[in-house]
């Protein structure tokens, strides 16, 4: 049977701007409301600032002025060369137009695909660009990417470009810029471009020592030797060791933070190993050399190949050998030049090696014990689907592990879950406080070992079996304590899990307020007040309203619980703002300073009227 409705009229060709508005995720990654640092409004701002920074990189303009209004309007003014006046409209509205295809003009630009500014234009209700060049200016106005008008004339303004845009509220509903996320982005621009001044509504962001300043900010003098630093035209790095477990890196390509690393980062890690082995004449393992490292890395690549439009991971393979050799030579040379630092470095590597060997027997015993108990992890109710090794699942197809306390809570989640994508790990009681504990404790504690095995992160984070690790504890003091103990466990032993933003906290309602017609689930006191008002308006006064407090997750019936772990579940992502703060926070809340902590609680106690 032929479908006569499928003909030429059904084939639709979108203009480039229409395509951006129809499929914004292809260009900016995600939309969002500003509550996550990767939400679209920050990408829009980044694309415009990137262009201004590119001017500085090419040697034009040492200052960028940024303004974000209360109404959401963003304004970016650079003092570079300014867009050539005859190409102002095309450069901000016609896809694949721009000087960044010409390597003579822009050697190390981030936005090589010619889409960034056009995407901002298409996704804004209002977009105004003004170019200032040699005493003249040209201004063009757009709405949703469509030209509304333009003018040209004389000016006394310094050369450069001014862009003003208002993100479209239809695409970014109820959006709000978070000052903390903007601060982080602007400081990264400053660290990567020493000498560039960025101004945000009067606040200045300026770094004199580049990546060394970034490293110092992240470790806060916790390095065990002065950082090894190297910089040339296309490569800069700085790193040192701390006494923490694991390795942490902040890697960048042409000024863009590559949160998932890529070929430049793997080459950097290999170069460190080869440099140490060349200096010592030994064959240390990569794990022993790099455990405890915190490093920063920035590379400049003429034609970067990213694995997505949002540029989280670099794919260029041709740069690998050059980076490995440059890092190897720089590390070996530094160790020869600074024997005191070299002695501390090599001592750290040898300590790592001793600890690893001591752990081998402990690990063997733990694995043998686990096999005797059962072939499967007893506390784990697994799901069917898992991500491919080292590759998170596509959005909408993620699997997840709920870590919960006690059998009743686990029972509710197990009964309500989707067994294809939702797994449950139930704790028997409060987990151990592992702060300042050695790694062998992890293997001697049955529950912590089982959790590590369930996640499969003993050898590498690339083996992680779940896209999301969700802490599902009761909304009371004991639940909060268990949550803190779990976060301490991850931060102490598997910090990368949180750095990669895989850990979440499940928000569940504390109260249920209902009458015979309608039910409200309340997460805050304000929710309760609003529910009472709504039910009183529709019901027969207070007597018809029933209020129930859920003391624990186990008190929520499985049919009710299903909606709280369904597509609209409320999750809070656990993120690290600064590595240097992690140790301080953990020691204060989980350390042996009970009197100080008790006094803090008393000073901040809130007494609510009954």
N, C-alpha and C positions, 0 to 999 in steps of 0.2 A: 504494500500500500504506500503511495507517494504522499508525502506531506506537502500540500500545495501552499502552505503558509510560509515555507522556507524558500525565499527567493532573494533577488538582489536588494530589495528594500530592507531586508533584515541584516544586511552587512553594513556595519557602522564604522566609519573612520573618524577617530577623534583627533582634533588638533593637539599639538604638544601641550599647550596650556590646559586644555580640557582633560587630557590624560593625567596630568599632574593632579588636578582637582578630583578626578574620578578614582585614581589609585595613588593617593598621597603616600601610603606606606612604602611604595617602591622608591620614593625619593628621599623621604626623611625618616624612614624606619617605623615610627609609631606616632600616634596623635597625642592622646592623654590630656591632662588638665594642669600640668606643671608640678604634680606631686612626686614625679620620678625624674632623676637627672637626665634621662635619655628621652624625655617627652619632647614632642615636636616643636614646642615654642622655643626650647633651648637650641634645637638644631637650626631653626630659622635665624635666631640671633647669631649663632656660631657661623653660619654661612656668610653673613654680612661682615662680621669681624674678621673672618679668615681673609677676605679680600683686602681689608685694611692692613692686616699683618703681612700679607704678601708684598704690599708696597714697601713696608719697612725692611723685609728680607732682601728686597732688590735695591735697598739703599735710599729710599725716599720716604721722608716723614718719620719723626721719632715719637709721635704722640697720637693716641686715638681717644677721642671723647665719646662716651656712651651715656645715654640717658634712657631710663625706663620710667614712663609716667604712670600715675595711679590708674589711668584709663587703659593701660596696656600698650600704649604706643611706644615703640622702640626707635631710638635715634642714634645713628653711628656716623661720626665725622672723622675722616682721616685727612692727613696732610701730605699725601703722596702726589703722584703726577696728575691725578684726575682722569676720568674716562675721556678719550677724544670726543669733542663735542658732536661731531657728525655721526657718532656711533652710540650715543647714550641710550636711545630707545632700543636699538637692536641688542645691546649688551645685557639688558635686564629683562627682555621679553622674547627673544628669538633663541630657541634651543640650538646648541652647537655653535654659538657665536661668542667669540672672546679671544683675547690675546694669549690666553693660557695654553692654546695649542701651539704657540710659537715659543720654542725653548730659548730663543735668543732674548725674549722679553721676560718670560717667567721660567727660570730654570728649575725651581723646586716648589711648585705651587701645590696646594692641597686639592683645589677644585679643578682638576684637569678635565672633567667630563663636561664642562660648560653648562651645567644644570643648576647649580646652587642658587644663584641670585634669582634665576627665573622661577624656581620653585617657591622662593619666598614671595615673589611678586604674585604668582598664581594663587597662593594660599592666604593672601592678605586682602582684607576689604578695602584697604587704602595703602598705596605704595607710592612714595615720592622719591625721586632720585635727582640730585643736582650735582653737576660736574663743574668744578672751577679750574680754568686753565688760562694762565697768562692774561689776567685782567678781564676775562669774559666768563660767562656761565651759561649753562643750559639746564633747564628743569623740565622733567616729564612726570605727569600724574597718571596713575593707573588705579583701576578697581577690579579685583579678581583677575589681575593679569592683563586686562584690556585697557588700552591707551585712552585716556580721557582728555588730555591736552598737553601742550608743551609751550615753553617760551625761552627766548634767548636774549642776552643783553650784556652790558658791561657790569663789572663787579670790582670791589676793593678787597674781596676775600682772598686768602692765601690759596694756592693750588691744593687740590684734593677732591674728595668725593663725600657727599652727605646723602645718607639713605635714611628714610623714615618709613616705618611700616606698622600696620595694625593687624595682628593675626585674626583670621576670620573666626568669629565666635560660633558660626555654624559648624565648623570643623573642629574647633577647640572649645567646647562648651565649658563655661565657668572656669576658665583657665586663670592661673595666678602664678607670677614669677616668684620663686623661692630665692631669697637673697643668698642663702647658704650655697645653693647650687651655682649661682652666678659668680659668687666669690671664688669658688673652687676653679671654675673655668678660667676666670680672668687671671688668677694667680698662675695657672699653668701656662697661659700665654706669656706672662712675664718671665717665668722661669726658663721658658724655651727661647726667649728672645731678650737676652740680657741687654739692658740699655733702653728698651722700649718702655715708655710710660703709657699706661692705660688709666683712664679716669672714668669712674662711674659715679655720676652725681656728686662729685667732689672728693670721693674716696680714691686714693692713688694706689696703683699696683705697679711696682718697679722692682726688678731684681738686678743686682750687680754681678753675681757670680753664677747665674744660670742654674744648671742642673745640680751644682753643689748646694745651692740654697734650697732647692726642692728636696734633696736628700736630707739635709739638716732639719728641714721642717718635718719630715716624716719620721726620723729616728730620734730627734731631740737629744743629741749628745749621747745616745746609747750605743754608738759604734765602738768596737773594741780596739780599733786603730784608725788613724786619719784616713779619710776616703782616698781611694785610687781614682784619679780623674784624668781624662784624656779628651782632647777636642781637636778636630781639624775641620776642613770645609764641609764634609758630608757626614761626619760621625762624631758624636759626643757621648760620653758615659761617665758615671761616677758610681762607686759602690763601696760598701764596707760590710763587715760581719757584725751581727749582734748575738746575744746569747739566746735568742728565741729559736723555735723549731721552724723548719721549712725555709722557703725562699720567696721573696716578694720583689716584684719589678714594676716600674712605671715606664712603659715604652711608648715612643711617639714616632710618627712618620710625617715629615713635612709639617710639624706642628700639631698634628691630630693625635689624640690619645688613643692607642690601640689596646683596648681593655682585654682583648683575647690574644694579644701578642701576634705571633706570625713568624715568618722566616727570619726577620731581623733579630727577634728575641732568642729564637733557638740557636742562631749563629753566635750571638753574644754569650750565651751560656756555655756553648762549646768552646769559644775562644778563651773564656776564663779558665776552664779546665786545662786546655792545652798550654796556656801561659804558665800555670802553676807547675804542671808536670815538666815543662821545659826548664823552669828555674830550679826545681828540686832534683830533676833527673830520675823521678819516680813515676809510678803509674797509679796515682790515686784515682778513685772512682768519682764520677760526677756528683753523686749524692754526698760524699764526704767533703768535697771541695765547696759545694754550694750551700750546704745546710746552714742556715742562719744569715744568709746574704740578703741585704736590701739594696737594690740597685735602680738606677735611672738610666735610660737609654734614649737617644734621639738620633734618627738617621734622616738624611735628605736623599730622595730618590727622584730622578727626572720623570719617570713614567711609572708611578706606583700602581700596582694591581691589588685592589681590595676585594675581599670576599663578599662585601655588601656595599650599598650606597652610603651607609652610615660609617663605613671605614673602621670597623672594630678589629679587623685582622688583616695583616699584610700577606700577599700571596707570591710576591716576586721571588723566584728561585735564583736568578742570576746574580743577586747581591750577596749570596750566602758566603762564598769563599772569601771575598774581599773583607767582609766584616770579621769572620773567624780569624783571619791572619792579622788584621789590624789590632784586634782585641788581644790576641795571643802575644804579639810583640810588645804592646803597651803594658800589659800586666807583667810580663817577664822583666822588661826594662825597669818598671817601677820597683819591683821587688829587689832587683840588683842595686838600685840607687838608694833605697831606704831600708837598710838591713834590720833596724829595730821593728819597723812595721812588718817586714817580711817574716821575722821570727814569731811575732804574734799570730800572723796569718797562718803560717805552717803549723804552729802549735794548735790552732783552732781546728784545722783540717785533721790533724792526728787525733785530737780529742774526739772529733766526730767519728773517725774510723774506729776508735776503741769502743765508743758507746754502741756503734752499730754491731760490732762483733760480740759484745756482751749481750746485746739484745737477741742475737741469733738463737742462742739456746733457750732463752725465755720464750721467743716466738715459736720455736719448735714444740715446747711443752704446751703452750696455749693451744696450738693447732691440734696436737694429739688429744688434749683434753676435750676440745670441741667436737672432734670426730667420735669420741666415746659417748658423748651425750646424745648426739643425733646427727644425721646427715644434713638436716635442715636447722636453721636458727629457730629455737623454740619460741621466742617472743615475736617472731615476724610472720604476719599474714601478708604474703607477697601478692603483687599484681601480675598480670600476664605480659603486658608490654613494657619494654625498657628501651632507652635511647641507644643508638649505635655508639660504640666505644669512641669517646672523645668528641662526640658531636651531639649537642643538645637537640631535642625534638623540635619540630616546627611549631610555631605558635598555634594553639588550639589542640595540639596533639600531645602536650606534655604529660608525663606521668609524675606521681608525687608520693612521698612517704610521710605519713602522719606519725609523729612521735608523741605518744600520750602516756598518761599515768594510770596505773591500776586496771583491773579487769573490767570494771563496769563501764568506764569511759571507752576503753578499747572495744567492748561489746557493742556499744552504740554506734561507733564509727564503722566497725566491721559490718554490721547489719545494714548501715546506710550507704556504704561506699559503692563506687563503681569498680568491680574486681578487675576490670581490664586495665585501668590506669591508676588506681589508688591502692596503695599498700599501707599497712599499719604495723608499727613497732610499739609494743606496750612495755613500759618500765614497771618493774616489780615494786619499786619504792623510790625514795629520793636517790638520785645518782650521786656518785662520789664527787667531792670538791677537789678538782685536780690542779688547782692553782699551785705553781711552784713544784709540782710533782715531776719526777723523772719519767721518761717515756716507758720504762719497763712496767710502771704501775698500770698502764693501759692494757698490757697483756695479762696482768695478774688479777685484774678486776673483770669478773665474768660478764657483767652487764655492759660495761664500756667496750669490751672486746667484741661482744655480740653486735653492738651497734655499729662498730667500725666494719665488721664483716658484712652486715646487712647493706651498708652503703658501698662496700668494696673499694675503700679509699686507702687501704693499708699501703699499697705500692705506689699508687699515683692517683691524682684527682681525675685523670682522663678515664679511669675505670668507673667513675661514679654512676650508679645504676638508676638514679632518679634525677629528673629535671628540677624538682623542687623538694626541699626538705622542710617540712612544716611542723612547728612546735605547737601541739594542741593540748595545752594544759588548762586546768580549771581557772576560772576568773576569781581566784581568792589569793590570800597571802602564800599558802603552801604552793599553789600553782605557779605563782610568780617566782618563788624560790627555786622550784624545779626548772623553770625556764632559764633563770640566771645560771644555774649549775650546768645546764646543757650548753648555753652560750659560752660559758667558761671552757667547757670541754672542747668545743669547736675552735674557739679563739686560741687556746693553748696548744693544741695538737694539729689542727687542720684549718689554720687561718685562711687558706686559699678558698675554702668552701664559702666563707663569708665575703672574701674579697671579690669572688666571682658572682656574688649576689644570688646564691642558690638557697639561702636560708630565709624562712618566712615565719611569721607568728599568726596563727589563726585567731581571728576575733569571733567570739560567740556571744550571744545575748546573755545578759545577767538576769533580766526580768521578762516575763510574758504578761502582757496586759490585754484582757479580752472581755467581750460580752458575747451574747449568743449570735450576734451578727458578724463581728469582726475581731481579728486577733492582731496585736502589735507585738513585735519582738524588740526589746529595748537594750541598747548597749551603754547608755549614759543616763544620768538623772534627767537631763533635758529631754531625752527620748520619752521617758516615763511621763513627764509633764505634758508633752505634746500628745501622747497617746490618750491620757486621761481627758484632755480637752476635747479631742476628736470623738471619743466614745461618749462623753457626756452630751455632746451636741446631738448625737444620733440615738442614744439610749434613753434609759429611764432613771438617770441619776446614778449616784455612787453605788447603790446596792446591787445593781445589775452588772457591775464591773468586778472581775476577778483578777487579782494580781499575784503572780507566782514568781518566787525568786529561785533561780537555778543555782544550787550550791555547788554543783559539779556537772561535768559533761555527761556523766552517767545518768543524771536525772532527766536529760532530754531524750524523749522517745526516738527510736530510729526513724520513723516517718517524718518527725519534725526535724531531726538532725540532717536528713538528706538535703534539705534546702540550704543548710549552712556550709555544706562541703560540695555544693553543686556549682554550676557555671558562674553564679553570682556571689561566690564565697568572698568574705572580706579578709584580705591578707595584708599584713604589714611586712614589708621587706626589711631585713636586717642589713644595714650598710655601715661601713667604716669611713668616718670622715677623715681621720688622720691616724696613721699607725702609731705615732708617738703618744696618742691619748689612750690606746688600748691597755697598755700595762698599768697606767695610773688608775683607770676606771676599774679594772679587774682587782687590783690590790686594795682599792678603797672598799668596794662592795663585797669582795669574796676573800679578802686577806685576814690576817690575825689581829686586826685593829678594832676589836669589838667595842671598847669604850668610846672611841672616836665615832664609830658608826652609830652607836646608840645615841650619842649626843646629837648627831646630825638628824636622826629620826625625830628626836624630841623637839628640836628647833623647828622642824618643818611639818610637824604634826598638824593635821587639819581636823578640827572637831566639828562635825555636822550636827545641826539641831535635829532633835527627834521629832 
